[in-house]
Amino acid sequence: MMLITFIELAVGLSILRVDGALSVAVLIAFVDILPVFGTGTIVIPWGIIELLKGNTLFAIGLAILYVIITVVRNVLEPKLVGKQIGLHPLVMLICMYVGVKVFGFTDLFILPIIAVIMKYLYDNDKIHFFKK
């Protein structure tokens, strides 16, 4: 996901004609991998500052870039995570959603981890839910 985010940022910032777009994209991508922080930690305040400075088109460009990154992440992340651990993307998405609703944002991955453990136990005949 970090590589995809970096590519989106590099292309978007280059289109917006940011000096040192690649360096800025690397910095934002690294902030994105930190827990709790994300792309918005840098892009949103940057957009607000640019809006206050009167650079309206640039601020709108940053907002559009942030929306694109967020949409792509929300579409791809469940697929990539599900593929890596062997669960269907829809199951991962449901687990992540229910996990946030039940346990809160900080415990986003508790339910997906439980699902992975249950799948492992089921695949190795440790539990028998639907087997005859």
TORBAVEX-427574 format. One line per field, with one value per residue: x, y, z of N, C-alpha, C in turn; residue in one letter; residue number from 1; chain. Coordinates in nm, 3 decimals. Layout:
REM residues N
n_px <- (X ...)
n_py <- (Y ...)
n_pz <- (Z ...)
ca_px <- (X ...)
ca_py <- (Y ...)
ca_pz <- (Z ...)
c_px <- (X ...)
c_py <- (Y ...)
c_pz <- (Z ...)
residu <- (A ...)
num <- (NUM ...)
chaine <- (A ...)
This chain:
REM residues 132
n_px <- (0.082 0.200 0.371 0.190 0.053 0.268 0.324 0.082 0.092 0.334 0.277 0.046 0.142 0.337 0.181 0.056 0.266 0.462 0.760 1.027 0.870 0.891 1.047 0.880 0.662 0.774 0.821 0.555 0.445 0.591 0.504 0.246 0.256 0.281 0.123 -0.201 -0.141 -0.168 -0.201 -0.357 -0.271 -0.068 -0.145 -0.402 -0.373 -0.182 -0.328 -0.522 -0.361 -0.261 -0.499 -0.568 -0.359 -0.435 -0.404 -0.606 -0.670 -0.456 -0.497 -0.744 -0.660 -0.490 -0.685 -0.840 -0.646 -0.605 -0.859 -0.865 -0.650 -0.753 -0.987 -0.879 -0.723 -0.924 -1.054 -0.855 -0.714 -0.864 -0.869 -0.595 -0.501 -0.672 -0.598 -0.333 -0.361 -0.535 -0.815 -1.138 -1.182 -1.422 -1.500 -1.287 -1.328 -1.580 -1.516 -1.329 -1.492 -1.697 -1.530 -1.431 -1.670 -1.749 -1.521 -1.387 -1.184 -0.910 -0.874 -0.901 -0.811 -0.867 -1.095 -1.052 -0.812 -0.904 -1.073 -0.884 -0.745 -0.955 -1.004 -0.762 -0.765 -0.994 -0.919 -0.717 -0.844 -0.903 -1.122 -1.471 -1.703 -1.885 -1.836 -1.907)
n_py <- (-0.119 0.116 0.169 0.208 0.433 0.611 0.630 0.743 0.989 1.096 1.125 1.290 1.519 1.600 1.672 1.888 2.054 2.069 2.161 1.936 1.703 1.421 1.380 1.492 1.322 1.079 1.141 1.188 0.936 0.777 0.884 0.798 0.524 0.509 0.423 0.552 0.800 0.937 0.989 1.218 1.358 1.523 1.626 1.746 1.966 2.109 2.174 2.343 2.551 2.647 2.732 2.941 3.110 3.195 3.041 2.897 2.715 2.532 2.433 2.306 2.115 1.962 1.864 1.707 1.519 1.396 1.279 1.095 0.926 0.823 0.689 0.494 0.350 0.252 0.080 -0.101 -0.198 -0.393 -0.603 -0.660 -0.721 -0.934 -1.119 -1.172 -1.306 -1.508 -1.487 -1.403 -1.089 -0.950 -1.063 -0.978 -0.699 -0.674 -0.774 -0.579 -0.351 -0.421 -0.468 -0.209 -0.083 -0.232 -0.258 -0.017 0.240 0.217 -0.052 -0.179 -0.406 -0.631 -0.807 -0.899 -1.043 -1.240 -1.372 -1.474 -1.652 -1.828 -1.932 -2.062 -2.258 -2.400 -2.489 -2.664 -2.869 -2.833 -2.713 -2.768 -2.649 -2.657 -2.897 -3.234)
n_pz <- (0.000 0.068 -0.147 -0.356 -0.260 -0.258 -0.536 -0.629 -0.492 -0.594 -0.868 -0.854 -0.712 -0.890 -1.110 -0.993 -0.990 -0.782 -0.627 -0.594 -0.588 -0.574 -0.341 -0.146 -0.176 -0.090 0.181 0.276 0.223 0.401 0.646 0.627 0.685 0.954 1.265 1.332 1.211 0.879 0.524 0.516 0.739 0.662 0.408 0.436 0.634 0.485 0.254 0.370 0.465 0.222 0.108 0.282 0.222 -0.022 -0.247 -0.409 -0.623 -0.606 -0.348 -0.386 -0.568 -0.402 -0.226 -0.400 -0.474 -0.224 -0.184 -0.397 -0.325 -0.085 -0.171 -0.347 -0.164 0.009 -0.161 -0.252 -0.024 0.141 -0.045 -0.092 0.169 0.234 0.036 0.106 0.349 0.298 0.308 0.177 0.013 0.072 0.313 0.473 0.458 0.580 0.835 0.915 0.919 1.105 1.320 1.375 1.448 1.673 1.844 1.821 1.663 1.722 1.762 1.517 1.378 1.529 1.495 1.223 1.272 1.448 1.268 1.087 1.254 1.316 1.059 1.008 1.213 1.132 0.873 0.944 1.071 1.344 1.450 1.391 1.213 0.988 0.878 0.792)
ca_px <- (0.000 0.288 0.420 0.077 0.034 0.381 0.304 -0.027 0.142 0.436 0.209 -0.041 0.222 0.402 0.077 0.035 0.393 0.529 0.905 1.069 0.750 0.928 1.089 0.760 0.583 0.839 0.794 0.414 0.424 0.645 0.411 0.126 0.267 0.279 -0.011 -0.284 -0.114 -0.200 -0.175 -0.429 -0.197 0.012 -0.212 -0.515 -0.324 -0.115 -0.434 -0.582 -0.264 -0.259 -0.626 -0.556 -0.262 -0.497 -0.376 -0.730 -0.660 -0.362 -0.566 -0.843 -0.581 -0.450 -0.806 -0.873 -0.543 -0.635 -0.978 -0.824 -0.570 -0.842 -1.074 -0.798 -0.687 -1.042 -1.087 -0.748 -0.663 -0.925 -0.828 -0.456 -0.491 -0.740 -0.517 -0.214 -0.390 -0.618 -0.958 -1.203 -1.179 -1.547 -1.494 -1.196 -1.392 -1.685 -1.448 -1.272 -1.603 -1.758 -1.428 -1.430 -1.796 -1.757 -1.405 -1.335 -1.085 -0.777 -0.871 -0.953 -0.770 -0.896 -1.186 -0.984 -0.717 -0.985 -1.118 -0.769 -0.722 -1.064 -0.981 -0.648 -0.812 -1.087 -0.843 -0.633 -0.935 -0.905 -1.262 -1.557 -1.830 -1.976 -1.792 -1.988)
ca_py <- (0.000 0.233 0.195 0.263 0.569 0.692 0.656 0.840 1.119 1.145 1.170 1.403 1.637 1.644 1.742 2.017 2.127 2.090 2.143 1.820 1.620 1.286 1.385 1.517 1.199 0.982 1.184 1.164 0.791 0.724 0.924 0.718 0.390 0.518 0.405 0.670 0.903 0.896 1.090 1.339 1.430 1.627 1.687 1.832 2.097 2.177 2.232 2.454 2.662 2.703 2.802 3.066 3.194 3.242 2.948 2.817 2.602 2.436 2.370 2.214 2.004 1.877 1.797 1.602 1.416 1.324 1.197 0.984 0.833 0.758 0.596 0.382 0.272 0.181 -0.026 -0.200 -0.254 -0.522 -0.706 -0.698 -0.785 -1.062 -1.208 -1.211 -1.398 -1.617 -1.465 -1.328 -0.946 -0.907 -1.107 -0.886 -0.569 -0.685 -0.786 -0.449 -0.260 -0.462 -0.446 -0.067 -0.051 -0.301 -0.236 0.118 0.256 0.171 -0.198 -0.208 -0.535 -0.742 -0.902 -0.970 -1.139 -1.353 -1.445 -1.548 -1.763 -1.924 -1.998 -2.153 -2.372 -2.475 -2.555 -2.770 -2.962 -2.812 -2.685 -2.827 -2.576 -2.701 -3.025 -3.348)
ca_pz <- (0.000 0.073 -0.282 -0.432 -0.209 -0.307 -0.679 -0.641 -0.446 -0.686 -0.990 -0.820 -0.679 -1.015 -1.186 -0.924 -1.007 -0.654 -0.633 -0.516 -0.571 -0.531 -0.201 -0.066 -0.183 -0.001 0.319 0.309 0.223 0.527 0.753 0.607 0.742 1.100 1.321 1.359 1.110 0.743 0.422 0.554 0.842 0.596 0.293 0.479 0.681 0.373 0.173 0.445 0.464 0.086 0.090 0.356 0.150 -0.146 -0.357 -0.409 -0.717 -0.551 -0.235 -0.445 -0.623 -0.290 -0.177 -0.497 -0.458 -0.100 -0.206 -0.485 -0.244 0.011 -0.243 -0.394 -0.046 0.059 -0.256 -0.265 0.102 0.178 -0.142 -0.068 0.300 0.223 -0.048 0.180 0.459 0.251 0.326 0.071 0.043 0.134 0.454 0.541 0.468 0.683 0.964 0.951 0.949 1.232 1.422 1.411 1.517 1.803 1.930 1.804 1.557 1.762 1.755 1.384 1.325 1.620 1.432 1.114 1.329 1.495 1.149 1.035 1.346 1.296 0.931 1.027 1.291 1.049 0.766 1.003 1.141 1.490 1.480 1.288 1.207 0.883 0.823 0.835)
c_px <- (0.087 0.339 0.310 0.052 0.145 0.362 0.194 0.019 0.242 0.371 0.126 0.036 0.297 0.304 0.051 0.161 0.458 0.678 0.945 0.955 0.784 0.969 0.970 0.673 0.642 0.809 0.651 0.385 0.478 0.557 0.285 0.135 0.267 0.137 -0.075 -0.263 -0.151 -0.165 -0.239 -0.359 -0.114 -0.069 -0.324 -0.465 -0.254 -0.218 -0.500 -0.490 -0.261 -0.387 -0.622 -0.459 -0.318 -0.471 -0.492 -0.719 -0.566 -0.425 -0.671 -0.772 -0.536 -0.570 -0.846 -0.774 -0.570 -0.756 -0.943 -0.745 -0.659 -0.932 -0.996 -0.761 -0.807 -1.085 -0.982 -0.709 -0.731 -0.884 -0.687 -0.440 -0.555 -0.660 -0.396 -0.244 -0.490 -0.767 -1.012 -1.204 -1.307 -1.551 -1.403 -1.260 -1.500 -1.621 -1.389 -1.381 -1.664 -1.659 -1.422 -1.555 -1.801 -1.644 -1.349 -1.221 -0.948 -0.764 -0.928 -0.924 -0.798 -0.984 -1.124 -0.882 -0.791 -1.033 -1.004 -0.740 -0.828 -1.045 -0.868 -0.693 -0.907 -1.013 -0.759 -0.713 -0.928 -1.045 -1.347 -1.691 -1.927 -1.936 -1.880 -1.901)
c_py <- (0.126 0.270 0.258 0.408 0.661 0.728 0.759 0.980 1.178 1.200 1.295 1.531 1.689 1.720 1.880 2.104 2.165 2.066 2.026 1.724 1.479 1.282 1.404 1.391 1.092 1.015 1.153 1.014 0.729 0.763 0.837 0.580 0.392 0.496 0.540 0.779 0.848 1.008 1.224 1.421 1.542 1.700 1.782 1.966 2.177 2.245 2.352 2.576 2.728 2.781 2.938 3.164 3.246 3.153 2.848 2.696 2.494 2.361 2.270 2.093 1.908 1.799 1.682 1.486 1.331 1.231 1.076 0.880 0.756 0.655 0.473 0.292 0.190 0.068 -0.138 -0.269 -0.384 -0.635 -0.754 -0.771 -0.923 -1.163 -1.259 -1.314 -1.506 -1.604 -1.383 -1.179 -0.896 -0.945 -1.013 -0.749 -0.569 -0.694 -0.653 -0.351 -0.294 -0.441 -0.302 -0.032 -0.111 -0.259 -0.093 0.120 0.201 0.020 -0.249 -0.351 -0.652 -0.847 -0.970 -1.073 -1.262 -1.436 -1.529 -1.670 -1.871 -2.001 -2.098 -2.278 -2.460 -2.554 -2.671 -2.865 -2.952 -2.775 -2.734 -2.757 -2.641 -2.834 -3.137 -3.464)
c_pz <- (0.000 -0.067 -0.369 -0.392 -0.261 -0.454 -0.701 -0.603 -0.545 -0.814 -0.961 -0.791 -0.801 -1.102 -1.126 -0.928 -0.874 -0.673 -0.543 -0.489 -0.522 -0.385 -0.107 -0.063 -0.093 0.145 0.360 0.314 0.352 0.646 0.747 0.672 0.895 1.153 1.355 1.255 0.973 0.648 0.459 0.660 0.783 0.490 0.336 0.535 0.571 0.284 0.240 0.444 0.327 0.057 0.161 0.290 0.018 -0.267 -0.368 -0.501 -0.666 -0.434 -0.283 -0.504 -0.515 -0.234 -0.270 -0.487 -0.334 -0.117 -0.293 -0.406 -0.148 -0.056 -0.289 -0.276 0.003 -0.034 -0.253 -0.135 0.142 0.083 -0.114 0.064 0.295 0.143 0.028 0.288 0.423 0.277 0.210 0.109 0.111 0.281 0.532 0.560 0.577 0.822 1.009 0.992 1.085 1.347 1.469 1.492 1.657 1.896 1.922 1.704 1.595 1.755 1.624 1.339 1.417 1.553 1.310 1.165 1.381 1.377 1.090 1.124 1.328 1.165 0.943 1.104 1.211 0.940 0.819 1.091 1.294 1.538 1.364 1.288 1.111 0.821 0.877 0.875)
residu <- (M M L I T F I E L A V G L S I L R V D G A L S V A V L I A F V D I L P V F G T G T I V I P W G I I E L L K G N T L F A I G L A I L Y V I I T V V R N V L E P K L V G K Q I G L H P L V M L I C M Y V G V K V F G F T D L F I L P I I A V I M K Y L Y D N D K I H F F K K)
num <- (1 2 3 4 5 6 7 8 9 10 11 12 13 14 15 16 17 18 19 20 21 22 23 24 25 26 27 28 29 30 31 32 33 34 35 36 37 38 39 40 41 42 43 44 45 46 47 48 49 50 51 52 53 54 55 56 57 58 59 60 61 62 63 64 65 66 67 68 69 70 71 72 73 74 75 76 77 78 79 80 81 82 83 84 85 86 87 88 89 90 91 92 93 94 95 96 97 98 99 100 101 102 103 104 105 106 107 108 109 110 111 112 113 114 115 116 117 118 119 120 121 122 123 124 125 126 127 128 129 130 131 132)
chaine <- (A A A A A A A A A A A A A A A A A A A A A A A A A A A A A A A A A A A A A A A A A A A A A A A A A A A A A A A A A A A A A A A A A A A A A A A A A A A A A A A A A A A A A A A A A A A A A A A A A A A A A A A A A A A A A A A A A A A A A A A A A A A A A A A A A A A A)
